[in-house]
Amino acid sequence: MMYPINHPMADEISIIDHEHSYSNNETKEIAFFLNNEWVTDILPEFEEHTPLAPDGDTRVYGWVPTVKINAFMKKFSM
């Protein structure tokens, strides 16, 4: 699902937790977008959850703890 956010580097966050994503019961897969484009620069808040290089023109953060996402959303949700 996509959610609007008010972050200096992104205006939307995608949060996914289906069986084919990088997630489990306590984590989710996330990605960020700005003006409908993938944000491939690393957001400092989730640096430890992403590979060093983007996958082409995308960047996905895997196995991000739900509590960390909730704290981020509390701070940056619109």
Biopython code that builds the backbone (N, CA, C, O; Angstrom):
import numpy as np
from Bio.PDB.StructureBuilder import StructureBuilder

atoms = [
    (1, "MET", "N", (0.840, -1.173, 0.000)),
    (1, "MET", "CA", (0.000, 0.000, 0.000)),
    (1, "MET", "C", (0.890, 1.243, 0.000)),
    (1, "MET", "O", (1.980, 1.242, 0.573)),
    (2, "MET", "N", (0.419, 2.275, -0.637)),
    (2, "MET", "CA", (1.132, 3.548, -0.700)),
    (2, "MET", "C", (0.506, 4.523, 0.303)),
    (2, "MET", "O", (-0.716, 4.600, 0.434)),
    (3, "TYR", "N", (1.363, 5.262, 1.003)),
    (3, "TYR", "CA", (0.916, 6.245, 1.978)),
    (3, "TYR", "C", (1.649, 7.560, 1.738)),
    (3, "TYR", "O", (2.858, 7.552, 1.507)),
    (4, "PRO", "N", (0.946, 8.684, 1.786)),
    (4, "PRO", "CA", (1.625, 9.973, 1.653)),
    (4, "PRO", "C", (2.439, 10.271, 2.905)),
    (4, "PRO", "O", (2.017, 9.969, 4.021)),
    (5, "ILE", "N", (3.612, 10.868, 2.703)),
    (5, "ILE", "CA", (4.459, 11.274, 3.820)),
    (5, "ILE", "C", (5.011, 12.665, 3.549)),
    (5, "ILE", "O", (4.985, 13.152, 2.419)),
    (6, "ASN", "N", (5.504, 13.287, 4.596)),
    (6, "ASN", "CA", (6.108, 14.611, 4.499)),
    (6, "ASN", "C", (7.562, 14.499, 4.958)),
    (6, "ASN", "O", (7.909, 14.887, 6.074)),
    (7, "HIS", "N", (8.398, 13.963, 4.077)),
    (7, "HIS", "CA", (9.817, 13.743, 4.374)),
    (7, "HIS", "C", (10.632, 14.541, 3.359)),
    (7, "HIS", "O", (10.205, 14.668, 2.212)),
    (8, "PRO", "N", (11.773, 15.074, 3.734)),
    (8, "PRO", "CA", (12.563, 15.879, 2.790)),
    (8, "PRO", "C", (12.985, 15.125, 1.520)),
    (8, "PRO", "O", (13.246, 15.748, 0.491)),
    (9, "MET", "N", (13.053, 13.788, 1.589)),
    (9, "MET", "CA", (13.523, 13.017, 0.435)),
    (9, "MET", "C", (12.420, 12.276, -0.306)),
    (9, "MET", "O", (12.664, 11.747, -1.391)),
    (10, "ALA", "N", (11.216, 12.224, 0.247)),
    (10, "ALA", "CA", (10.150, 11.415, -0.358)),
    (10, "ALA", "C", (8.785, 11.968, 0.003)),
    (10, "ALA", "O", (8.607, 12.601, 1.043)),
    (11, "ASP", "N", (7.814, 11.715, -0.884)),
    (11, "ASP", "CA", (6.445, 12.128, -0.584)),
    (11, "ASP", "C", (5.474, 10.947, -0.468)),
    (11, "ASP", "O", (4.294, 11.136, -0.176)),
    (12, "GLU", "N", (5.982, 9.722, -0.699)),
    (12, "GLU", "CA", (5.171, 8.517, -0.512)),
    (12, "GLU", "C", (6.052, 7.377, -0.027)),
    (12, "GLU", "O", (7.239, 7.301, -0.345)),
    (13, "ILE", "N", (5.440, 6.495, 0.750)),
    (13, "ILE", "CA", (6.091, 5.262, 1.181)),
    (13, "ILE", "C", (5.208, 4.098, 0.770)),
    (13, "ILE", "O", (3.988, 4.141, 0.933)),
    (14, "SER", "N", (5.832, 3.059, 0.237)),
    (14, "SER", "CA", (5.152, 1.811, -0.068)),
    (14, "SER", "C", (5.495, 0.831, 1.047)),
    (14, "SER", "O", (6.666, 0.643, 1.377)),
    (15, "ILE", "N", (4.473, 0.209, 1.626)),
    (15, "ILE", "CA", (4.672, -0.762, 2.700)),
    (15, "ILE", "C", (4.022, -2.069, 2.266)),
    (15, "ILE", "O", (2.820, -2.126, 2.006)),
    (16, "ILE", "N", (4.841, -3.123, 2.192)),
    (16, "ILE", "CA", (4.374, -4.410, 1.665)),
    (16, "ILE", "C", (4.716, -5.512, 2.656)),
    (16, "ILE", "O", (5.787, -5.505, 3.263)),
    (17, "ASP", "N", (3.797, -6.458, 2.815)),
    (17, "ASP", "CA", (4.068, -7.605, 3.687)),
    (17, "ASP", "C", (3.400, -8.879, 3.181)),
    (17, "ASP", "O", (2.875, -9.659, 3.976)),
    (18, "HIS", "N", (3.416, -9.095, 1.878)),
    (18, "HIS", "CA", (2.847, -10.331, 1.350)),
    (18, "HIS", "C", (3.914, -11.421, 1.287)),
    (18, "HIS", "O", (5.084, -11.158, 1.568)),
    (19, "GLU", "N", (3.528, -12.622, 0.925)),
    (19, "GLU", "CA", (4.431, -13.766, 1.000)),
    (19, "GLU", "C", (5.645, -13.677, 0.077)),
    (19, "GLU", "O", (6.637, -14.362, 0.327)),
    (20, "HIS", "N", (5.608, -12.872, -0.963)),
    (20, "HIS", "CA", (6.738, -12.760, -1.885)),
    (20, "HIS", "C", (7.595, -11.515, -1.615)),
    (20, "HIS", "O", (8.429, -11.144, -2.442)),
    (21, "SER", "N", (7.395, -10.886, -0.484)),
    (21, "SER", "CA", (8.163, -9.678, -0.158)),
    (21, "SER", "C", (9.261, -10.012, 0.847)),
    (21, "SER", "O", (9.304, -11.107, 1.409)),
    (22, "TYR", "N", (10.139, -9.048, 1.054)),
    (22, "TYR", "CA", (11.211, -9.179, 2.036)),
    (22, "TYR", "C", (10.647, -8.788, 3.400)),
    (22, "TYR", "O", (10.925, -7.707, 3.919)),
    (23, "SER", "N", (9.845, -9.694, 3.970)),
    (23, "SER", "CA", (9.173, -9.413, 5.231)),
    (23, "SER", "C", (8.854, -10.713, 5.950)),
    (23, "SER", "O", (8.951, -11.802, 5.385)),
    (24, "ASN", "N", (8.468, -10.568, 7.218)),
    (24, "ASN", "CA", (7.966, -11.700, 8.001)),
    (24, "ASN", "C", (6.924, -11.145, 8.978)),
    (24, "ASN", "O", (6.401, -10.053, 8.758)),
    (25, "ASN", "N", (6.621, -11.863, 10.029)),
    (25, "ASN", "CA", (5.560, -11.428, 10.953)),
    (25, "ASN", "C", (5.847, -10.106, 11.650)),
    (25, "ASN", "O", (4.916, -9.382, 12.003)),
    (26, "GLU", "N", (7.120, -9.781, 11.854)),
    (26, "GLU", "CA", (7.473, -8.567, 12.591)),
    (26, "GLU", "C", (8.149, -7.511, 11.734)),
    (26, "GLU", "O", (8.572, -6.473, 12.243)),
    (27, "THR", "N", (8.254, -7.767, 10.439)),
    (27, "THR", "CA", (8.932, -6.826, 9.540)),
    (27, "THR", "C", (8.122, -6.629, 8.266)),
    (27, "THR", "O", (7.190, -7.378, 7.975)),
    (28, "LYS", "N", (8.506, -5.590, 7.509)),
    (28, "LYS", "CA", (7.843, -5.305, 6.239)),
    (28, "LYS", "C", (8.894, -4.856, 5.225)),
    (28, "LYS", "O", (10.009, -4.478, 5.586)),
    (29, "GLU", "N", (8.514, -4.907, 3.960)),
    (29, "GLU", "CA", (9.330, -4.362, 2.887)),
    (29, "GLU", "C", (8.812, -2.963, 2.570)),
    (29, "GLU", "O", (7.603, -2.758, 2.462)),
    (30, "ILE", "N", (9.724, -1.999, 2.421)),
    (30, "ILE", "CA", (9.299, -0.638, 2.120)),
    (30, "ILE", "C", (10.106, -0.075, 0.951)),
    (30, "ILE", "O", (11.193, -0.557, 0.633)),
    (31, "ALA", "N", (9.554, 0.942, 0.333)),
    (31, "ALA", "CA", (10.228, 1.698, -0.726)),
    (31, "ALA", "C", (9.684, 3.118, -0.673)),
    (31, "ALA", "O", (8.607, 3.361, -0.129)),
    (32, "PHE", "N", (10.434, 4.048, -1.239)),
    (32, "PHE", "CA", (10.048, 5.454, -1.188)),
    (32, "PHE", "C", (9.957, 6.044, -2.582)),
    (32, "PHE", "O", (10.663, 5.624, -3.499)),
    (33, "PHE", "N", (9.069, 7.035, -2.729)),
    (33, "PHE", "CA", (8.833, 7.692, -4.008)),
    (33, "PHE", "C", (8.758, 9.201, -3.813)),
    (33, "PHE", "O", (8.329, 9.689, -2.767)),
    (34, "LEU", "N", (9.178, 9.917, -4.825)),
    (34, "LEU", "CA", (9.076, 11.368, -4.853)),
    (34, "LEU", "C", (8.585, 11.747, -6.237)),
    (34, "LEU", "O", (9.223, 11.427, -7.240)),
    (35, "ASN", "N", (7.442, 12.433, -6.291)),
    (35, "ASN", "CA", (6.828, 12.809, -7.571)),
    (35, "ASN", "C", (6.631, 11.603, -8.484)),
    (35, "ASN", "O", (6.902, 11.669, -9.682)),
    (36, "ASN", "N", (6.155, 10.500, -7.904)),
    (36, "ASN", "CA", (5.877, 9.248, -8.618)),
    (36, "ASN", "C", (7.111, 8.567, -9.189)),
    (36, "ASN", "O", (6.987, 7.717, -10.071)),
    (37, "GLU", "N", (8.288, 8.917, -8.712)),
    (37, "GLU", "CA", (9.548, 8.294, -9.144)),
    (37, "GLU", "C", (10.181, 7.594, -7.932)),
    (37, "GLU", "O", (10.076, 8.070, -6.802)),
    (38, "TRP", "N", (10.832, 6.465, -8.189)),
    (38, "TRP", "CA", (11.543, 5.770, -7.119)),
    (38, "TRP", "C", (12.609, 6.686, -6.518)),
    (38, "TRP", "O", (13.291, 7.409, -7.244)),
    (39, "VAL", "N", (12.748, 6.655, -5.208)),
    (39, "VAL", "CA", (13.863, 7.325, -4.540)),
    (39, "VAL", "C", (14.964, 6.271, -4.389)),
    (39, "VAL", "O", (14.804, 5.297, -3.654)),
    (40, "THR", "N", (16.073, 6.474, -5.089)),
    (40, "THR", "CA", (17.167, 5.507, -5.020)),
    (40, "THR", "C", (18.258, 5.936, -4.045)),
    (40, "THR", "O", (19.105, 5.123, -3.674)),
    (41, "ASP", "N", (18.251, 7.201, -3.626)),
    (41, "ASP", "CA", (19.169, 7.618, -2.564)),
    (41, "ASP", "C", (18.704, 6.983, -1.254)),
    (41, "ASP", "O", (17.505, 6.811, -1.031)),
    (42, "ILE", "N", (19.633, 6.646, -0.414)),
    (42, "ILE", "CA", (19.301, 5.971, 0.847)),
    (42, "ILE", "C", (18.734, 6.967, 1.854)),
    (42, "ILE", "O", (19.349, 7.995, 2.140)),
    (43, "LEU", "N", (17.555, 6.650, 2.386)),
    (43, "LEU", "CA", (17.011, 7.435, 3.486)),
    (43, "LEU", "C", (17.767, 7.048, 4.752)),
    (43, "LEU", "O", (17.819, 5.868, 5.099)),
    (44, "PRO", "N", (18.349, 8.014, 5.442)),
    (44, "PRO", "CA", (19.179, 7.696, 6.612)),
    (44, "PRO", "C", (18.454, 6.869, 7.672)),
    (44, "PRO", "O", (19.077, 6.058, 8.357)),
    (45, "GLU", "N", (17.162, 7.065, 7.810)),
    (45, "GLU", "CA", (16.391, 6.355, 8.840)),
    (45, "GLU", "C", (16.395, 4.839, 8.634)),
    (45, "GLU", "O", (16.186, 4.086, 9.585)),
    (46, "PHE", "N", (16.634, 4.384, 7.388)),
    (46, "PHE", "CA", (16.549, 2.955, 7.077)),
    (46, "PHE", "C", (17.812, 2.424, 6.401)),
    (46, "PHE", "O", (17.775, 1.400, 5.719)),
    (47, "GLU", "N", (18.912, 3.115, 6.592)),
    (47, "GLU", "CA", (20.164, 2.771, 5.918)),
    (47, "GLU", "C", (20.581, 1.312, 6.106)),
    (47, "GLU", "O", (21.070, 0.684, 5.168)),
    (48, "GLU", "N", (20.393, 0.773, 7.300)),
    (48, "GLU", "CA", (20.849, -0.590, 7.569)),
    (48, "GLU", "C", (19.953, -1.669, 6.950)),
    (48, "GLU", "O", (20.255, -2.857, 7.068)),
    (49, "HIS", "N", (18.873, -1.279, 6.302)),
    (49, "HIS", "CA", (17.931, -2.246, 5.726)),
    (49, "HIS", "C", (17.962, -2.291, 4.200)),
    (49, "HIS", "O", (17.036, -2.817, 3.582)),
    (50, "THR", "N", (19.001, -1.752, 3.591)),
    (50, "THR", "CA", (19.070, -1.720, 2.133)),
    (50, "THR", "C", (20.454, -2.149, 1.660)),
    (50, "THR", "O", (21.444, -1.943, 2.361)),
    (51, "PRO", "N", (20.523, -2.746, 0.475)),
    (51, "PRO", "CA", (21.849, -3.051, -0.076)),
    (51, "PRO", "C", (22.597, -1.767, -0.408)),
    (51, "PRO", "O", (21.992, -0.698, -0.488)),
    (52, "LEU", "N", (23.881, -1.862, -0.599)),
    (52, "LEU", "CA", (24.697, -0.675, -0.857)),
    (52, "LEU", "C", (24.358, -0.008, -2.186)),
    (52, "LEU", "O", (24.469, 1.213, -2.295)),
    (53, "ALA", "N", (23.956, -0.754, -3.178)),
    (53, "ALA", "CA", (23.641, -0.178, -4.491)),
    (53, "ALA", "C", (22.169, -0.405, -4.806)),
    (53, "ALA", "O", (21.610, -1.438, -4.438)),
    (54, "PRO", "N", (21.536, 0.547, -5.483)),
    (54, "PRO", "CA", (20.148, 0.333, -5.881)),
    (54, "PRO", "C", (20.061, -0.782, -6.918)),
    (54, "PRO", "O", (21.041, -1.084, -7.598)),
    (55, "ASP", "N", (18.902, -1.380, -7.033)),
    (55, "ASP", "CA", (18.657, -2.420, -8.034)),
    (55, "ASP", "C", (18.139, -1.725, -9.283)),
    (55, "ASP", "O", (16.930, -1.564, -9.450)),
    (56, "GLY", "N", (19.037, -1.316, -10.153)),
    (56, "GLY", "CA", (18.642, -0.552, -11.339)),
    (56, "GLY", "C", (18.151, 0.810, -10.922)),
    (56, "GLY", "O", (18.878, 1.577, -10.291)),
    (57, "ASP", "N", (16.916, 1.111, -11.274)),
    (57, "ASP", "CA", (16.354, 2.417, -10.920)),
    (57, "ASP", "C", (15.370, 2.309, -9.757)),
    (57, "ASP", "O", (14.463, 3.129, -9.620)),
    (58, "THR", "N", (15.564, 1.281, -8.917)),
    (58, "THR", "CA", (14.704, 1.095, -7.750)),
    (58, "THR", "C", (15.564, 0.909, -6.505)),
    (58, "THR", "O", (16.754, 0.610, -6.597)),
    (59, "ARG", "N", (14.950, 1.088, -5.349)),
    (59, "ARG", "CA", (15.611, 0.756, -4.084)),
    (59, "ARG", "C", (14.537, 0.256, -3.133)),
    (59, "ARG", "O", (13.538, 0.931, -2.887)),
    (60, "VAL", "N", (14.763, -0.954, -2.597)),
    (60, "VAL", "CA", (13.838, -1.586, -1.667)),
    (60, "VAL", "C", (14.561, -1.807, -0.350)),
    (60, "VAL", "O", (15.735, -2.179, -0.327)),
    (61, "TYR", "N", (13.860, -1.579, 0.733)),
    (61, "TYR", "CA", (14.372, -1.814, 2.075)),
    (61, "TYR", "C", (13.659, -3.051, 2.615)),
    (61, "TYR", "O", (12.434, -3.054, 2.742)),
    (62, "GLY", "N", (14.411, -4.094, 2.929)),
    (62, "GLY", "CA", (13.794, -5.336, 3.351)),
    (62, "GLY", "C", (13.915, -5.607, 4.834)),
    (62, "GLY", "O", (14.837, -5.142, 5.505)),
    (63, "TRP", "N", (12.957, -6.374, 5.325)),
    (63, "TRP", "CA", (12.905, -6.822, 6.714)),
    (63, "TRP", "C", (13.046, -5.657, 7.701)),
    (63, "TRP", "O", (13.806, -5.730, 8.667)),
    (64, "VAL", "N", (12.303, -4.593, 7.438)),
    (64, "VAL", "CA", (12.317, -3.424, 8.320)),
    (64, "VAL", "C", (11.329, -3.683, 9.465)),
    (64, "VAL", "O", (10.161, -3.976, 9.212)),
    (65, "PRO", "N", (11.781, -3.580, 10.708)),
    (65, "PRO", "CA", (10.875, -3.821, 11.834)),
    (65, "PRO", "C", (9.647, -2.904, 11.786)),
    (65, "PRO", "O", (9.755, -1.702, 11.547)),
    (66, "THR", "N", (8.496, -3.503, 12.018)),
    (66, "THR", "CA", (7.235, -2.757, 11.997)),
    (66, "THR", "C", (7.259, -1.601, 12.995)),
    (66, "THR", "O", (6.717, -0.533, 12.711)),
    (67, "VAL", "N", (7.871, -1.797, 14.142)),
    (67, "VAL", "CA", (7.919, -0.716, 15.139)),
    (67, "VAL", "C", (8.714, 0.470, 14.606)),
    (67, "VAL", "O", (8.384, 1.617, 14.908)),
    (68, "LYS", "N", (9.743, 0.213, 13.828)),
    (68, "LYS", "CA", (10.537, 1.286, 13.242)),
    (68, "LYS", "C", (9.734, 2.037, 12.178)),
    (68, "LYS", "O", (9.806, 3.263, 12.091)),
    (69, "ILE", "N", (8.978, 1.304, 11.377)),
    (69, "ILE", "CA", (8.111, 1.938, 10.372)),
    (69, "ILE", "C", (7.046, 2.776, 11.063)),
    (69, "ILE", "O", (6.768, 3.896, 10.634)),
    (70, "ASN", "N", (6.452, 2.253, 12.118)),
    (70, "ASN", "CA", (5.418, 2.995, 12.854)),
    (70, "ASN", "C", (5.970, 4.302, 13.420)),
    (70, "ASN", "O", (5.293, 5.329, 13.372)),
    (71, "ALA", "N", (7.188, 4.276, 13.953)),
    (71, "ALA", "CA", (7.806, 5.488, 14.503)),
    (71, "ALA", "C", (8.065, 6.493, 13.383)),
    (71, "ALA", "O", (7.847, 7.692, 13.562)),
    (72, "PHE", "N", (8.528, 6.009, 12.229)),
    (72, "PHE", "CA", (8.768, 6.873, 11.068)),
    (72, "PHE", "C", (7.451, 7.508, 10.617)),
    (72, "PHE", "O", (7.391, 8.711, 10.363)),
    (73, "MET", "N", (6.402, 6.697, 10.519)),
    (73, "MET", "CA", (5.102, 7.212, 10.074)),
    (73, "MET", "C", (4.544, 8.239, 11.067)),
    (73, "MET", "O", (3.932, 9.226, 10.658)),
    (74, "LYS", "N", (4.748, 8.015, 12.334)),
    (74, "LYS", "CA", (4.273, 8.981, 13.336)),
    (74, "LYS", "C", (4.948, 10.333, 13.125)),
    (74, "LYS", "O", (4.320, 11.379, 13.293)),
    (75, "LYS", "N", (6.218, 10.309, 12.760)),
    (75, "LYS", "CA", (6.977, 11.538, 12.571)),
    (75, "LYS", "C", (6.696, 12.200, 11.232)),
    (75, "LYS", "O", (6.657, 13.428, 11.156)),
    (76, "PHE", "N", (6.498, 11.416, 10.165)),
    (76, "PHE", "CA", (6.440, 11.995, 8.813)),
    (76, "PHE", "C", (5.112, 11.825, 8.090)),
    (76, "PHE", "O", (4.986, 12.279, 6.952)),
    (77, "SER", "N", (4.113, 11.188, 8.704)),
    (77, "SER", "CA", (2.834, 11.037, 7.994)),
    (77, "SER", "C", (2.120, 12.371, 7.896)),
    (77, "SER", "O", (2.310, 13.269, 8.716)),
    (78, "MET", "N", (1.299, 12.471, 6.877)),
    (78, "MET", "CA", (0.581, 13.725, 6.616)),
    (78, "MET", "C", (-0.763, 13.714, 7.322)),
    (78, "MET", "O", (-1.519, 14.680, 7.226)),
]
sb = StructureBuilder()
sb.init_structure("model")
sb.init_model(0)
sb.init_chain("A")
sb.init_seg("    ")
for serial, (resi, resn, name, xyz) in enumerate(atoms, 1):
    if name == "N":
        sb.init_residue(resn, " ", resi, " ")
    sb.init_atom(name, np.array(xyz, "f"), 0.0, 1.0, " ", f" {name:<3s}", serial, name[0])
structure = sb.get_structure()
